[in-house]
Each structure stands twice: as structure tokens, then as C-alpha cells.
Amino acid sequence: MRALVWHGKNDIRCDTVEDPGIEDPKDVVLKVTATAICGSDLHLMDGVMPGMQSGDILGHEFMGEVVEIGSEVTRLKKGDRVVVPFTISCGSCWFCERDLYSCCDTTNRTAENAVETMGHAPAGLFGFSHLVGGYPGGQAEYVRVPHADVGPIKIESDLADDKVLFLSDIFPTGYQAAENAVSEGDTVAVWGCGPVGLFTIRSAWMLGAKRVIAIDDVPERLAMAQSYGKAETIDFSQEDVYERLQEMTNGRGPDAGIDAVGAEAHGSNWGASLAESIELHTTGAHDRPHVLMQMVKSVRKAGKLSVPGVYAGPTAFPMGPFMNKGQTMRTGQTHMQHYLEPLLERVQAGEIDLSEIITHRGTLENGPDFYKTFRDKKDGCVKCIMTPN
């Protein structure tokens, strides 16, 4: 089969690789019908995320048709059309029983790597480093899906793939990010207007926000935050974000702040950001804390912070201001299985059209170029999807 394969920093290729098969009676094999590049995939491309190995198949946003089925799978049958969550969860461990699916205790098959760096191992993830299991991902023609009775959600309507594909990650991720910080009537500041940021904005409105303010410096993303997200916007290349947020909130600051950027944030000083970008893309430098610093400073006293943006390792954090301002923070990979059914219901009810953020469409053969276009924010790129077959 054809698949997008990681060969090193800035080296992603569309290769011919071995087809997957059933390895455990709880597995299914999926013929992938749609897959996408996530912003967190760019951390893999840039060498920021440790634990990658040459030959790893990428991708954790995908859906498709069940073509093989393990002997112990009871929920699915051949021919079912499913969206697969990026987290691999067993459904029966201490964490899964408490709806903390991304903390699953049993699915990270390279847990020792994560324990060494984190103290404990999170759940296994598709296509995302040997810190989280080293599972082959779904930017491929076929993919093996473990614990198939726990993860995939069946799509039984005639909604097109592009209307439901982002249930695999970024819509639930944006929703959990908003849920972790937003109360009814809040003024919410969202740093980053990429795909997760856009769905965070829409989710904040669903959860009763009174105002949503979006922060970025990419014109097409800011435009989409206004048109698709109905948010007020700040271009951090043109304005001081802290000063503008204080002005917009009469000096109190937003009630909630959400970091939808993560490890590769840019600072407001263009020269410094350019130098850091070059360093990061050529050497795999450390995480950058610009958004964390700015968010703690800008959000009001006793405000709430949420961090869906992915960080790879230790980074500087303004603990003194955070503690003295009495703020609280929630973070984490998304507990996907908790959100799939209710968010699918919202999509089916027409509350949100997930396809409106897509700017680029192609095949797996376009994947290596799409990675670069998405990373470099060229050609108006906000979101790429690919049809493997």
C-alpha cells in the first residue's frame, strides 16, 4: 500500500509499505477513505517531538470502511463506515472507566519510553512517536485499528467524509479545550486560529461564551476566525496583545484563555520569531513558551486557562504570575470517546459544518508537499485533506 512515512526532520515521503493485518482478535483493518494533516503532525516534521523512528507511518486523523475484522470484535462488521479517534483506549482500565480515555493505562506499547520522560505513560496514539506506542498511522491506504469495539464511531447517515472526518481529533479537541475553561457569559481569548483554534472558537460559543477574541498573525486564519468563528480578532504582528486585551476588557482581562498553538509558538518580535523558527526547523530546538507567557499575563485574576496545544518536553512557565493571580489550568490529550457521540449529533443537527475550514484537497501523493505548504502557511493553507484510494 501507499503511505506517508517519516524519514527524519523535514523528510516525509509517500512510500510503498507493507499492508497491515489483524494482529489481535480485538482489531479491525480499515480501508482509509479520507485522512488529514494535523497541526501537531508538523511537530513531527520539524523534529520537535522525540521518539520518532525512520519508517514510521504518520497520521491520526482518518476514517474509512471496515474490510477485515478480528474474532472478538462485536460492535463493527465488514462494510461499516467509521471515524477513528486518534487515541487508542482499552475501555476497561481505571482511567477509561472514569472517561479519561487519553490516559488509558494499557494501550501504550512503548510505555517505558514515556515513563522515563513523563513519570507515567499516556494512551497509545496513532502515527505519533514511540513515546505513545509507535502505532502506524492513517495517512495510508489501510490501517490496523486496535480495540475496535472501544474507539471507532459508525457513520450511518449519508454525510460526506469531509463533514465528519474531523471528529477524529480536532473538533473534539477544540470542544474539550473550550469545556476546560469556558463558562456561560465569559469573554474568551483563543491564541491560534489554525484548525484546532477555529473549532475551539466555535465550541466556546456552543458553551455560552459572551465574547470570543482570536489571536494570530496569518491573514487568512484571522479572516476565517471572523467569518467562520464570528470572533473579534487581534493580529499580534500589528498590536501588543496584552495591551489590546486589557483595552477590550476594561482592564480586567479575559475570563478564560486557550493556547491552541503549542510548542512552535511565535513571539511578537518578528526578528526573534524568525530566528527561532530557523533554529527550530533546522535543529529541533526546545518548546517555545510565548503563548503560555502571554496568556498568564493577559487573563484576569482567578481566570481559567486551557492548553490543547501540544508540547514535547520541559518548557519555561511563568509560575510566579500564575500562582499570584490565582489562575487555574487544565491540559491534556482529548478524551475522545467521551465526545464522539454528542459531537456527531451536533454535526448531524447542522449546528456546525466541519468541512468549511478545508482549503486543500488531494491524494497521498500530494502529502509531502501539503506538509510543507501547511507548515509554511503558504497558498492560504488552513487545512489539508487527502483521499488515499
C-alpha positions in Angstrom: 0.0 0.0 0.0 1.0 3.7 -0.2 1.5 5.7 3.0 3.1 8.9 4.2 6.3 7.9 6.0 8.7 9.8 8.3 12.4 9.5 7.4 13.7 12.3 9.6 13.3 16.0 10.2 11.7 17.7 7.1 11.8 14.4 5.3 8.3 13.0 4.7 7.8 10.7 1.7 4.9 8.8 0.1 6.3 5.2 0.1 5.1 1.8 -0.7 4.9 -0.2 2.6 3.6 -3.5 3.8 -0.2 -3.8 4.2 -1.5 -4.1 7.8 -3.3 -7.2 9.0 -5.2 -8.4 12.1 -2.7 -8.8 15.0 -5.1 -9.2 17.9 -8.7 -10.5 18.0 -9.9 -7.0 19.0 -8.5 -5.4 15.8 -10.1 -4.3 12.6 -8.4 -3.2 9.4 -9.8 -0.1 7.7 -9.6 0.9 4.1 -9.0 4.6 4.6 -11.3 6.9 2.6 -10.2 10.3 4.0 -7.3 11.4 6.1 -5.9 14.8 7.1 -2.7 16.5 8.3 -3.0 17.9 11.8 -1.1 20.8 13.2 0.6 18.5 15.7 1.9 16.4 12.8 4.1 19.4 12.0 5.9 18.9 15.3 6.9 15.5 13.9 8.0 17.0 10.6 10.1 19.6 12.4 11.8 17.2 14.7 10.3 18.7 17.8 8.6 15.6 19.1 11.1 13.0 20.4 10.7 9.3 19.8 10.2 9.2 16.0 11.9 6.5 14.0 12.7 6.4 10.3 9.9 4.4 8.6 7.1 5.4 10.9 3.7 5.8 9.1 2.1 9.2 10.0 -1.4 10.3 10.6 -4.0 10.3 13.3 -7.0 12.0 11.6 -8.7 9.4 9.4 -11.8 7.5 8.6 -12.8 4.7 6.3 -14.5 1.3 5.7 -14.0 -1.8 7.7 -12.5 -4.5 5.5 -11.1 -7.1 8.0 -12.4 -7.9 11.5 -11.0 -9.7 14.5 -12.7 -12.6 16.1 -13.6 -10.7 19.3 -15.0 -7.6 17.7 -18.7 -7.3 18.3 -19.7 -3.7 17.5 -18.5 -3.5 14.0 -18.9 -5.6 10.8 -17.3 -5.5 7.4 -18.5 -2.6 5.3 -19.2 -0.3 8.3 -18.2 3.3 7.7 -16.4 4.7 10.7 -14.4 7.7 12.1 -11.5 6.6 14.3 -10.4 8.7 17.3 -6.7 9.4 17.5 -6.5 8.0 21.0 -6.3 4.2 21.4 -8.1 3.2 24.5 -9.0 -0.2 26.1 -12.3 0.9 27.7 -11.8 -1.1 30.8 -8.7 0.2 32.8 -9.0 2.5 35.8 -8.8 5.6 33.6 -11.1 4.5 30.8 -13.7 3.6 33.4 -13.6 7.3 34.5 -13.9 8.6 30.9 -10.2 9.6 31.0 -9.6 7.8 27.7 -6.4 9.6 26.7 -4.8 8.4 29.9 -5.5 4.7 29.2 -3.2 2.5 31.2 -2.9 -0.4 28.8 -2.5 0.8 25.1 0.9 2.5 25.1 3.0 -0.4 23.9 6.2 1.6 24.4 5.2 2.8 27.8 8.8 2.6 29.2 9.8 5.5 26.9 7.1 7.8 28.2 7.7 6.8 31.8 11.3 7.8 31.6 10.4 11.3 30.4 7.0 11.9 31.9 6.8 9.7 35.0 3.7 7.9 33.6 2.6 6.8 30.2 -0.4 8.3 28.4 -2.5 6.2 26.0 -1.3 5.0 22.7 -1.8 7.3 19.7 -1.9 6.6 16.0 1.0 7.8 14.0 2.6 9.9 16.7 6.0 8.8 18.1 7.3 5.9 20.1 6.6 7.9 23.3 3.0 6.9 22.7 3.1 3.4 21.3 4.7 3.8 17.9 1.5 2.7 16.2 1.3 3.1 12.3 -1.0 6.0 11.4 -3.8 6.6 9.0 -2.2 8.7 6.3 -2.2 5.4 4.3 -4.5 3.3 2.1 -5.1 0.9 5.0 -4.6 1.0 8.8 -5.0 -1.5 11.6 -7.3 -0.2 14.4 -6.8 -1.9 17.8 -9.6 -2.1 20.4 -12.1 -1.6 17.6 -15.1 -2.0 19.9 -14.0 1.0 22.0 -12.7 3.6 19.5 -14.4 4.0 16.2 -17.8 5.6 15.8 -20.1 4.4 13.0 -21.4 7.0 10.5 -24.8 5.7 9.5 -26.0 8.9 7.7 -25.2 10.0 4.2 -23.0 12.8 5.4 -19.9 13.1 3.2 -16.5 12.2 4.6 -15.4 15.8 4.8 -18.4 16.6 7.1 -17.4 14.1 9.7 -13.6 13.4 9.3 -12.6 16.0 11.9 -14.5 14.1 14.6 -11.2 12.0 14.6 -9.4 14.8 16.5 -9.7 18.5 16.0 -13.4 19.1 16.6 -13.4 17.1 19.9 -10.0 18.7 20.8 -11.4 22.2 20.3 -14.5 21.3 22.2 -12.6 19.8 25.2 -10.3 22.8 25.2 -13.3 25.2 25.5 -15.1 23.0 28.0 -12.0 23.1 30.2 -12.1 26.9 30.5 -15.4 28.4 29.3 -18.4 29.2 31.5 -21.6 30.9 30.3 -21.1 34.6 29.8 -17.3 34.5 29.6 -15.0 36.6 27.5 -12.6 34.1 26.0 -9.3 34.7 24.3 -8.0 32.0 21.9 -4.4 32.0 20.9 -4.0 30.5 17.4 -6.5 30.4 14.5 -5.4 27.1 13.0 -7.9 24.2 12.7 -7.9 23.5 16.5 -8.2 27.2 17.3 -11.2 27.6 14.8 -13.1 24.7 16.4 -12.2 26.0 19.9 -13.8 29.3 18.9 -16.9 27.6 17.6 -17.1 25.4 20.7 -16.7 28.4 23.0 -19.9 29.9 21.5 -21.7 26.5 21.9 -20.7 26.6 25.6 -22.2 30.0 26.2 -19.3 32.5 25.8 -20.4 36.1 25.6 -17.3 37.2 23.6 -14.6 35.3 21.8 -11.3 37.1 20.8 -8.9 35.3 18.4 -5.2 36.0 18.2 -2.9 35.2 15.3 -0.8 36.9 12.6 -1.8 34.9 9.5 -4.3 37.0 7.4 -6.3 34.1 6.1 -6.6 32.5 9.5 -7.7 35.7 11.1 -10.3 36.1 8.3 -11.6 32.7 8.9 -11.8 33.3 12.7 -14.0 36.3 11.8 -16.2 34.7 9.1 -16.4 31.1 10.3 -15.8 31.7 14.0 -17.6 35.0 14.4 -14.8 36.2 16.7 -13.2 39.5 17.2 -9.5 39.3 16.2 -6.1 40.6 17.2 -3.1 40.5 14.8 -0.1 40.1 17.1 2.2 41.4 14.4 0.4 44.7 14.5 -0.7 45.1 18.1 0.6 44.4 21.6 -1.7 41.5 22.6 -1.7 42.2 26.4 -2.4 45.9 25.9 -5.2 45.3 23.4 -6.9 42.6 25.5 -6.8 44.9 28.5 -8.3 47.7 26.4 -11.1 45.4 25.2 -12.0 44.2 28.7 -11.8 47.5 30.6 -8.5 46.5 32.2 -9.8 43.3 33.8 -8.6 40.8 31.2 -10.4 37.9 29.6 -12.1 35.4 31.8 -10.5 32.5 30.0 -7.5 31.9 27.8 -6.9 28.9 25.5 -3.5 28.0 23.9 -4.3 26.4 20.6 -0.8 26.8 19.3 1.6 24.7 21.4 5.3 24.0 21.0 6.0 26.1 17.9 4.5 29.4 19.0 6.0 32.6 17.6 6.7 35.7 19.7 5.5 39.2 18.8 9.0 40.3 17.8 9.3 39.4 14.2 13.1 39.1 14.1 13.2 37.0 17.2 10.5 34.7 15.8 12.2 34.3 12.5 15.5 33.4 14.2 13.7 30.9 16.5 11.8 29.4 13.5 15.0 28.8 11.6 16.6 27.2 14.7 13.5 25.0 15.4 13.2 23.8 11.8 16.9 23.1 11.4 17.9 21.8 14.9 14.8 20.7 16.6 15.1 23.2 19.4 13.1 23.3 22.6 9.4 24.2 23.0 8.7 27.9 22.9 6.6 29.4 25.7 5.4 32.6 24.1 1.7 31.9 24.3 1.9 30.5 27.8 3.7 33.6 29.0 1.3 35.9 27.2 -1.8 34.0 28.3 -0.9 34.1 32.0 -0.2 37.8 31.8 -3.3 38.7 29.9 -6.1 36.6 31.5 -7.8 38.1 34.5 -7.1 37.2 38.2 -8.7 33.9 39.1 -9.2 33.2 35.4 -9.1 29.9 33.7 -6.5 28.6 31.2 -6.7 25.6 28.9 -3.9 24.1 26.8 -4.9 21.8 23.9 -1.7 22.9 22.0 0.9 20.0 22.0 4.2 20.5 23.9 7.0 18.0 23.5 9.1 18.5 26.6 10.0 20.8 29.5 9.5 24.5 28.8 9.6 27.7 30.8 6.4 28.7 32.5 5.6 31.9 34.5 4.8 30.1 37.7 5.0 33.2 39.9 2.4 35.3 38.0 0.2 32.2 37.5 0.2 31.5 41.3 -0.2 35.0 42.5 -3.0 35.7 40.1 -4.9 32.6 41.4 -5.4 31.2 37.9 -6.2 27.6 37.2 -5.2 25.5 34.2 -6.4 22.3 32.5 -4.4 20.5 29.8 -4.2 17.1 28.1 -4.8 15.0 25.0 -8.5 14.7 24.3 -10.7 12.1 25.9 -12.1 11.3 22.5 -14.5 8.5 23.2 -16.3 10.8 25.7 -17.1 13.3 23.0 -17.7 11.4 19.8 -21.4 10.7 20.0 -22.6 14.1 21.3 -20.5 16.0 18.8 -21.6 13.8 15.9 -25.2 14.7 17.0 -24.3 18.4 16.7 -22.9 17.8 13.2 -25.9 15.9 12.1 -28.2 18.6 13.5 -26.5 21.2 11.4 -25.0 23.2 14.3 -21.6 23.1 12.6 -20.1 22.3 9.2 -16.7 20.8 9.8 -15.8 21.0 6.1 -15.7 24.8 5.9 -12.1 25.0 7.2 -10.7 22.8 4.4 -8.5 24.8 1.9 -6.5 22.0 0.2 -7.6 18.6 -1.2 -5.5 15.9 -2.8 -4.2 12.4 -2.6 -1.4 10.7 -0.6 1.0 11.6 -3.4 0.3 15.3 -2.6 1.1 14.7 1.1 4.8 15.7 1.3 4.0 19.0 -0.5 1.0 19.5 1.7 3.1 19.1 4.8 5.4 21.9 3.7 2.6 24.2 2.5 0.7 23.7 5.8 3.9 24.2 7.9 5.0 27.3 6.0 1.4 28.7 5.9 1.6 29.3 2.1 -1.1 29.4 -0.5 -3.8 30.3 2.0 -3.5 26.9 3.6 -5.6 26.3 6.7 -6.4 22.5 6.5 -5.4 19.7 4.1 -7.3 16.5 3.5 -6.3 13.6 1.3 -8.3 10.7 -0.3 -6.0 7.7 -0.5 -8.0 5.5 -2.9 
